[in-house]
Amino acid sequence: MTRTDTGSRRIRPQSLRFTRVRLENWRNFRKAEVSVAARAFIVGPNASGKSNFLDALRFLRDIARADGGLATALGQSGQPGRGGFKGVRCLFARTRSALVFDVDVGTDAEPALWSYRLVLQQQQSVKGKPVTVEEEVVRHRGEPLVNDRRPTKVPDWLLYSQTKLEQVQANHGFRELAAFFASIRYLHVVPQIVRDPRRAVIQGDDPYGGDLLRRIKETPKKSQVPRLRRIADALKIAVPQFEGLELKDDSEGRPHLYAAFRHWRNYPTQQTEEVLSDGTLRLIGLLWSLTETGGPLLLEEPELSLHDAVVQQLPAMITRAQRMSGRQMIASTHSQVMLDAPGIRLEESLRIIVGDNGSTIETAAQNPMVREQVEHAGWTVGQAVLPLTQPQDVTKLGQVRVASD
């Protein structure tokens, strides 16, 4: 049995999950902290910070990845990314406020198996205004493995421009945690991108589904075929006349999904992803990603383009998939149907609250009124939580004049 340098039993990344997330001065969030379940649904008004909460976890992934690092994650020095320190710093932040990421990673048995704290600051008084690592702390079962703080006087600012998380020589003692961060996957399937034949041959991680066909193709047949068969079984229920699903290359070697549909003829008609409906493609992308092993899966509004009856079954489908893959799932949503599904727990609903000092976040279990409505009045989580996220004067929206006289 392999072991970490700390002597603990090595745990696969997909067995780990985020159990607590604290953010300071990150985009919408001046100060926010919340516990996170293995299956979590983020709700809130438009532009409240749902996607930005997910992006904070992606930020840690982008630092830890072999092709990433802090400069790439921020988008410094012409690198593609998030627009630099200014692009991610909270508009509500006070002068000289640093970015803070403070997370616990673990299991149900050990919620804080790993703890990671990263503090970043931009040095306005230094030429080039470098972003520096002010503090980086790594703990394993409470014991510090890394406890670094930038000294007051710095002879070479470049020495503090990288995290230990991204340095292979420096993260050997907590490589399990680095591998966990690097294994995070963000998914927001855009059907038009999946249909673009050029995307299937582009290497790398495409959060919008451009790599979906390539990922399926690169899966060994012994795993690919049964997984596609299970997805087809689900589609037979969700999509009228659906018959089967397979992956085949065209004459140029590009992979295509072929879906078979029954009709009045003796043999089903096959259609490629180029003509499949948006909802069907989104569902295929979601189901395939749920069957993959890996770290947390971050989803943007998985209910888009799907019938409400299908949406209501997504939480149960996610739970069944989690039993096989072991990966955490965190999704943003506006769907009451999703949160009305049987089995949704108060701890699984994360509500973003917008205030004059930035957004905060809480679980539905932390709200006394919501707890009362769900535990004693018999409301669903969706019935109790979603009305709290709607704009206060939303009924006036229909009275707004949007066309000229």
C-alpha positions in Angstrom: 0.0 0.0 0.0 1.4 3.4 -1.0 1.7 6.0 1.7 2.2 9.8 1.7 5.4 11.3 3.2 3.4 12.0 6.4 2.9 8.3 6.9 -0.9 8.3 6.2 -2.7 5.9 3.9 -2.9 7.4 0.4 -6.4 8.2 -0.7 -7.5 8.5 -4.3 -8.3 12.0 -5.4 -11.9 11.1 -6.2 -12.4 9.8 -2.6 -11.6 13.3 -1.3 -13.8 16.3 -1.5 -14.0 19.9 -0.4 -15.7 20.0 3.0 -15.2 23.7 3.8 -14.5 26.8 1.7 -13.6 30.3 2.9 -13.0 33.2 0.5 -11.9 36.7 1.1 -11.9 39.5 -1.5 -12.6 37.1 -4.4 -14.8 38.6 -7.0 -18.3 39.0 -5.4 -17.2 37.7 -2.0 -15.5 40.0 0.5 -15.8 37.4 3.2 -17.7 34.2 2.8 -17.4 30.7 4.4 -19.5 27.6 4.0 -19.4 23.8 4.6 -19.8 21.8 1.4 -21.4 18.4 1.1 -20.5 15.6 -1.4 -23.5 16.7 -3.5 -24.2 20.5 -3.4 -26.4 22.9 -5.3 -25.6 26.6 -5.3 -28.5 29.0 -5.7 -28.8 32.8 -5.7 -29.9 35.8 -7.8 -28.3 36.5 -11.1 -24.8 38.0 -10.8 -24.7 37.1 -7.1 -21.5 34.9 -7.4 -22.6 31.3 -8.2 -20.2 31.0 -11.1 -17.5 32.9 -9.2 -17.7 30.5 -6.3 -17.1 27.6 -8.6 -14.3 29.6 -10.3 -12.5 29.9 -6.9 -12.2 26.2 -6.9 -11.1 26.2 -10.5 -8.5 28.8 -9.6 -6.8 26.3 -7.2 -7.0 23.7 -9.9 -5.3 26.0 -12.4 -2.4 26.7 -10.0 -1.9 23.0 -9.3 -2.0 21.7 -12.8 1.2 20.8 -14.6 0.5 23.3 -17.4 -0.7 26.0 -14.9 0.7 27.9 -12.0 -0.2 31.1 -10.3 0.7 33.5 -13.1 -1.4 31.4 -15.6 -4.3 31.1 -13.2 -4.4 34.9 -12.7 -3.7 35.8 -16.3 -0.5 37.8 -15.6 2.1 38.7 -18.2 -0.1 38.2 -21.2 -1.1 34.7 -20.1 -4.8 33.8 -20.8 -6.7 33.7 -17.5 -8.8 36.0 -15.3 -7.5 39.5 -16.0 -4.8 39.6 -13.3 -5.2 40.5 -9.7 -7.4 43.4 -10.5 -9.7 41.1 -12.5 -10.5 38.9 -9.5 -10.2 41.2 -6.5 -13.6 42.0 -4.9 -15.1 45.4 -5.7 -16.1 45.6 -2.1 -12.6 45.0 -0.8 -10.9 47.7 1.3 -7.6 49.2 0.5 -4.7 46.8 0.3 -6.9 43.8 1.1 -5.4 40.5 0.1 -7.0 37.5 -1.7 -7.6 34.6 0.7 -8.4 31.0 -0.1 -8.8 28.8 2.9 -10.2 25.3 2.3 -10.5 21.9 4.1 -10.3 18.7 2.0 -11.2 15.3 3.3 -13.8 12.6 3.7 -16.9 12.1 5.9 -14.7 10.4 8.4 -12.0 13.1 8.3 -13.4 16.4 7.0 -10.1 18.2 7.6 -7.7 15.6 6.5 -6.0 18.3 4.5 -6.2 22.1 5.0 -4.8 24.7 2.6 -4.6 28.4 3.0 -3.3 30.8 0.4 -3.0 34.6 0.7 -2.1 36.7 -2.3 -1.3 40.4 -2.5 -0.4 42.8 -5.3 2.6 45.0 -4.5 1.6 48.4 -5.7 4.8 50.1 -4.7 7.1 47.7 -6.6 7.9 48.0 -10.3 5.7 45.9 -12.3 3.2 45.5 -9.4 3.9 41.8 -8.9 1.4 39.5 -7.2 3.1 37.8 -4.3 2.4 34.9 -2.0 2.0 36.5 1.4 1.1 33.3 3.2 0.8 29.6 2.3 -0.1 27.0 4.9 -0.6 23.3 4.4 -1.8 21.1 7.2 -2.4 17.3 7.3 -4.6 16.1 10.1 -3.9 19.4 11.8 -0.1 19.1 11.6 1.6 21.9 9.6 3.7 20.7 6.6 4.1 24.1 5.2 3.8 27.4 7.1 5.4 30.1 5.0 4.9 33.9 5.4 6.6 36.5 3.3 9.1 38.5 5.2 8.8 42.3 5.6 11.9 43.0 3.5 12.1 41.2 0.2 15.4 41.3 -1.8 13.9 39.5 -4.8 10.2 39.6 -5.4 10.4 36.8 -7.9 11.0 34.4 -5.0 7.5 35.0 -3.8 5.7 34.9 -7.2 5.0 31.2 -7.1 3.2 28.9 -4.7 4.6 25.8 -3.3 1.5 24.1 -4.6 2.7 24.4 -8.2 6.4 23.5 -7.5 7.1 19.8 -7.9 10.2 20.0 -5.6 8.2 21.9 -2.9 4.9 19.9 -2.9 6.4 16.4 -2.5 5.0 16.3 1.1 1.5 17.1 0.1 1.3 15.9 -3.5 -1.9 14.1 -2.7 -3.6 17.4 -2.1 -2.0 18.9 -5.2 -3.3 16.0 -7.2 -6.7 16.5 -5.8 -6.8 20.2 -6.8 -5.5 19.3 -10.3 -8.2 16.7 -10.8 -11.1 19.2 -10.5 -13.2 19.5 -13.6 -15.5 22.3 -14.6 -18.3 21.6 -17.1 -20.8 23.8 -18.9 -21.7 22.0 -22.0 -22.4 24.3 -25.0 -24.0 22.2 -27.7 -22.7 24.4 -30.5 -19.1 23.8 -29.3 -19.6 20.0 -29.1 -20.9 20.1 -32.7 -17.8 21.9 -33.9 -15.7 19.2 -35.6 -12.5 21.1 -35.1 -12.8 20.9 -31.3 -12.6 17.1 -31.2 -8.9 17.1 -32.2 -7.8 19.9 -29.9 -5.9 18.7 -26.9 -6.5 20.0 -23.4 -9.4 20.5 -21.1 -12.4 22.3 -22.6 -15.0 23.3 -20.0 -17.6 23.9 -22.7 -17.6 20.3 -24.0 -15.4 20.8 -27.0 -13.2 17.8 -25.8 -16.2 15.6 -25.0 -15.9 13.4 -28.2 -12.1 13.1 -27.8 -12.5 12.1 -24.1 -14.9 9.4 -25.1 -12.7 8.2 -27.9 -9.6 8.0 -25.6 -11.5 5.9 -23.1 -10.5 2.2 -23.5 -13.2 0.2 -25.3 -13.8 -2.1 -22.3 -14.9 1.0 -20.4 -16.3 3.1 -23.2 -18.8 0.6 -24.6 -20.6 -0.2 -21.3 -20.6 3.4 -20.2 -22.2 4.5 -23.5 -24.7 1.6 -23.1 -25.7 2.9 -19.6 -26.0 6.4 -21.0 -28.2 5.0 -23.8 -30.4 3.3 -21.2 -31.0 6.7 -19.6 -31.7 8.4 -22.9 -34.2 5.7 -23.8 -36.3 7.0 -20.9 -35.7 10.7 -21.4 -35.7 11.0 -25.2 -38.7 9.8 -27.3 -37.9 7.1 -29.9 -34.3 6.9 -28.8 -32.8 3.5 -29.5 -29.0 3.4 -29.0 -25.7 5.3 -28.9 -22.2 4.6 -30.2 -19.0 6.4 -31.1 -17.4 6.0 -34.6 -14.7 7.9 -36.5 -15.4 9.5 -39.8 -13.1 9.2 -42.9 -10.8 11.8 -41.5 -10.4 10.1 -38.1 -12.7 12.5 -36.2 -14.9 10.9 -33.6 -18.7 11.3 -33.8 -21.6 10.2 -31.7 -24.2 8.3 -33.5 -27.7 8.1 -31.9 -30.3 5.7 -33.3 -34.0 6.7 -33.4 -36.9 4.4 -34.1 -39.4 5.2 -36.8 -41.9 3.5 -39.2 -39.1 1.8 -41.1 -37.6 -1.6 -40.0 -34.2 -0.1 -39.1 -33.5 2.9 -36.8 -32.2 6.1 -38.3 -28.8 7.2 -37.1 -28.1 10.9 -36.3 -24.7 12.4 -35.4 -24.2 15.1 -32.7 -24.4 17.7 -35.5 -28.2 17.3 -35.5 -29.0 16.1 -32.0 -31.1 18.5 -29.9 -29.3 20.8 -27.4 -31.0 19.0 -24.5 -29.8 15.6 -25.7 -26.2 16.7 -26.1 -26.2 18.4 -22.7 -27.5 15.2 -21.1 -24.9 13.1 -22.8 -22.1 15.4 -21.7 -23.4 15.4 -18.1 -23.9 11.7 -17.9 -20.5 10.9 -19.4 -18.7 13.3 -17.0 -20.6 11.8 -14.0 -19.2 8.4 -14.9 -15.6 9.6 -15.1 -13.4 9.3 -12.1 -11.6 12.3 -10.8 -11.9 15.1 -8.3 -14.9 17.4 -7.8 -17.1 18.0 -10.8 -18.3 21.6 -11.1 -21.5 22.1 -13.1 -23.1 25.2 -14.4 -26.9 24.9 -14.5 -27.2 21.3 -15.6 -30.9 21.7 -16.0 -30.6 23.9 -19.2 -32.5 22.7 -22.2 -34.0 19.7 -20.3 -37.6 18.9 -19.5 -38.6 19.5 -15.9 -39.5 15.8 -15.5 -35.9 14.9 -16.5 -34.4 17.7 -14.3 -36.2 16.3 -11.3 -34.4 13.0 -11.7 -30.9 14.6 -12.0 -30.1 14.6 -8.3 -30.9 10.8 -8.1 -28.8 10.2 -11.2 -26.0 12.1 -9.7 -26.1 10.1 -6.5 -26.1 6.8 -8.3 -23.1 8.0 -10.4 -21.3 9.1 -7.3 -21.5 5.6 -5.9 -19.4 4.4 -8.9 -17.1 7.4 -9.5 -16.8 8.6 -5.9 -16.4 12.2 -7.1 -17.9 15.3 -5.5 -20.5 17.2 -7.5 -21.2 21.0 -7.0 -23.7 22.6 -9.3 -25.1 26.1 -9.8 -28.8 26.1 -10.5 -32.0 28.3 -10.7 -34.3 25.2 -10.9 -36.8 24.7 -8.1 -37.7 21.4 -9.8 -34.1 20.3 -9.1 -34.3 21.3 -5.4 -37.8 19.8 -5.1 -36.5 16.4 -5.9 -36.8 13.8 -3.1 -33.7 13.3 -1.0 -32.3 16.9 -1.3 -31.0 17.8 2.2 -30.7 21.2 3.8 -27.0 20.8 4.0 -26.8 20.3 0.2 -28.3 23.7 -0.7 -25.8 26.6 -0.7 -27.5 30.0 -0.9 -25.7 33.1 -1.9 -26.9 36.3 -0.2 -26.2 39.7 -1.8 -25.5 42.6 0.5 -24.1 46.1 0.5 -20.7 44.7 1.5 -20.5 41.9 -1.0 -22.0 38.4 -1.2 -22.0 35.8 1.5 -23.0 32.2 1.4 -24.8 29.8 3.8 -26.3 26.3 3.7 -30.0 26.1 4.0 -29.5 24.3 7.3 -28.1 27.5 8.7 -31.2 29.5 8.1 -33.7 29.0 11.0 -36.8 30.0 8.8 -35.8 27.5 6.1 -35.2 24.7 8.6 -38.6 25.3 10.2 -40.4 25.2 6.8 -38.6 22.0 5.7 -38.5 20.1 8.9 -41.8 21.0 10.4 -44.1 22.5 7.7 -43.3 19.8 5.1 -41.9 22.1 2.4 -39.3 20.9 -0.1 -35.8 22.6 0.0 -36.7 24.3 -3.3 -40.0 25.7 -2.0 -38.2 27.1 1.0 -35.0 28.4 -0.6 -35.7 29.6 -4.1 -38.2 32.4 -3.2 -35.4 33.9 -1.1 -33.2 34.3 -4.2 -35.6 36.2 -6.4 -35.3 40.0 -6.9 -37.4 41.9 -4.4 -39.5 43.8 -7.1 -39.4 41.1 -9.8 -43.1 41.6 -10.5 -42.4 45.1 -11.8 -40.1 43.7 -14.5 -43.1 43.0 -16.8 -44.1 46.7 -16.6 -40.7 48.0 -17.8 -40.9 49.6 -21.3 -38.3 47.9 -23.5 -39.4 49.0 -26.9 -39.6 52.6 -28.2 -43.0 54.2 -29.0 
